[in-house]
């Protein structure tokens, strides 16, 4: 496992080094979100609000980045992920994106294999409709999700097994809707705000989440 982690990190750095000089075709971006609580695929992590920083480098359809989540009142919900993705434009408002994510939980040492979970994921966008499929290799958990944009609202329904459901059997686990708007602060500055209602039919947990981006 340590070798796998080391190779993954080396790959991230190598790709970044090969592309860092092509500034005219590449871009860096960074940001941070603050959410009332951290809910992921129908599962709530930690207690209280969560601070979620991110950093990404993009070139063409390729991107490499890091994303984290740090709950203000629960260190057990700490998460620091890295990922590589490549997106293809299929035309007619359609796209296909491949992503590999290393989920890391800093409660244990970085090179401790039990702290990492690797997940390949595929996203297909067909106009206002989307489909996604992911497989957590360590835990062998499957997650599938369908989404539909209707005006300013995004509807979604996800199903999975393992960690996503109460009895680990494949079932609906993430159903809801989300929407966003921008709150104007000045003529040249506004803050994006996102709200969502989420139901996990398997665990019978219901969440209302709101957050803003910086």
N, C-alpha and C positions, 0 to 999 in steps of 0.2 A: 504493500500500500504506500509506503514512503517513496518508493521508486516511482509509482504512478503519479503521486502528488508532485514530486520534483520535476517529472517530465512535463506535466501540465503547466506548471509555473514557467519552466524553461521555454515551452512553446509560446506562451503569452509574451514573454520578454523578447524572444527571437523575432516574432512577427512584428512586434511593435518597433524594434530596432530597424528592421528592413524597410519600414514604411515611414519612419519619423521625419525624413528629409523631404518628402513630397508634400510640402505645405500647400501648394496650389490645388491639390486634389484631395487633401485630407483635412480633418478638423478635430479639435478637442472640444469637449463640453463637460461641464460639471454642474452639479446642483444639489439641492436638498429638499426633502419633503418632511412635513411634520403631520402625523396622523393621530387622531383621537385614540386609536388602538391599531395593532398590527394583526390583520386578518388575511390569511393566505390560503386560497383554495378551500375556503370554508372552515379553516382552522384558526383559532385565535391564539397568538403567542404573547406571553408576558402579560403584565398588568400596567394599566395607565397608558399615556401617550407614547409614541415611538418617533425617534428622530432617524431619518433614512437618507444618508448622503450617497452620492454617486459620482462616478468619473468614467468618461467614455472617449475612445479614440475611433474615428470612422474614416474610411476611405472607400469610395464607391459603395458596393453592397456589403463590404466587410466592416465589422466593428468588434472591438475588444474593450471590455470594461470591468468595473468593480462596483458593487452595490452592497450597502450594509443597512442593518436595522438595529437600533439601540433603544430599548425601552427605558423610560426614565426611572421606573421603580422595580425592575426585575432583571438582574444580570443574566438569568437563565435564558432570556429571549434574545441575547446578543447573537448577531449573525453577520458574517462578512464574506460575500460571494464574489467570485470572478467568473467571467464567461467569454466565449468566442461565438460570433454568429455571422452568418452570410445570407443575404437576402437576394432573391431573384425577382425581377420585374417581368411578369408573365403577360403584360399588356391587358387592355380592356379593364383597367382598375383592379387587376388581380396580382397577387404576389405569393411567393413561397420563401419561407425563412427557416434555416437550420441553425439551431443553437445548442451548445454544450456548456453546461453550468457546473461549477464546483461549489457546492454549498458547504461552507465552513462555519463551525460553531466554536468561538474562542474560549468556551469554558474549559477546553483541553488544549494541549500544545498543538501548534500548527502541523507538525509532522506526525501527529498521532492519527493513525488511519481511522479510528472510530469517530473523529471529529469532522470527516469529510463525506459528502454524498454527491456522486456524479450523476448528471442527468442529461441525456440527449433529448431534444425536443424539436418538433416540426410544427410550423404554423402556416396555414393556407388561408389567404384572404381572397374572397370572391365578391367584390363590390362591398355591400353593406353586411355581408355574411362572412363568418370566419370559423375555422376549425383548427383545433390544436391537439396534439398528442405528445405525451411525455412518459419516460420510463426511468425511474430511479434505480440505477444499477445495483447499488449496495443492498437496498431493502427490497428490490424487485417489486416496487409499487408502480401501478399504472394510473395515469390520469388523462382523461379526455374531456375536452370542452368545446362547446359551440356558442357562438355569439352573433348577435344581430343588432345593428345600429338602426334605430327608428327615430329620426329627427335628432334631438339633442340627448336622447336616452340610449344607453347601451344595455341590452338584455343579454344574460349569459346563463348557461346551465352546464355544470361540470359533474363528472362521475369518476370515481376511483376506487381503489381498494387499499388494504394495508393501513397506513397511518391516517388516511382520509375518512375512514368510516368507523363506526362504533364497534362492529364485529369483525373488522378487517376484510369483509367480503365486498365485492364490487357493487356499488350503489351510488345513487345521487348524493352529492356532498356539498355542492356549491351552486346555489341558485339565487339569482337576484338581478338587480339593475343598478346602474351608476350613471351619473351625469356630472357635468362640470361647467363652470362659468368663470369669467374673469372679473375680479373686483377692481375697479379703477381707483387708484390712489391719487395720481396726478395725471396731467395730460400725456405724459410720456412713460408712466409706470403703472403697471397693474399686477395683481397677484392671482394666479390660477387657483381655483378652489374646486375640489372634487368631493362628491358625496356618494355613498353607496348603502344599499340595504342588502343583507346577505343572509340566506337561510341554508343551514346544513341539515337536510332531511334525515340523514343517518343518525347524527348525534342529537338532533332536535334543538340545536342552538341557533339563535337569531341575533344578528349584529347590525348596528347602524354605525357607519364610519364616516368621518369627514376629515379632510386634510387640505393643506395648501402647500404650494411649491415656491421655492426661492430661486 
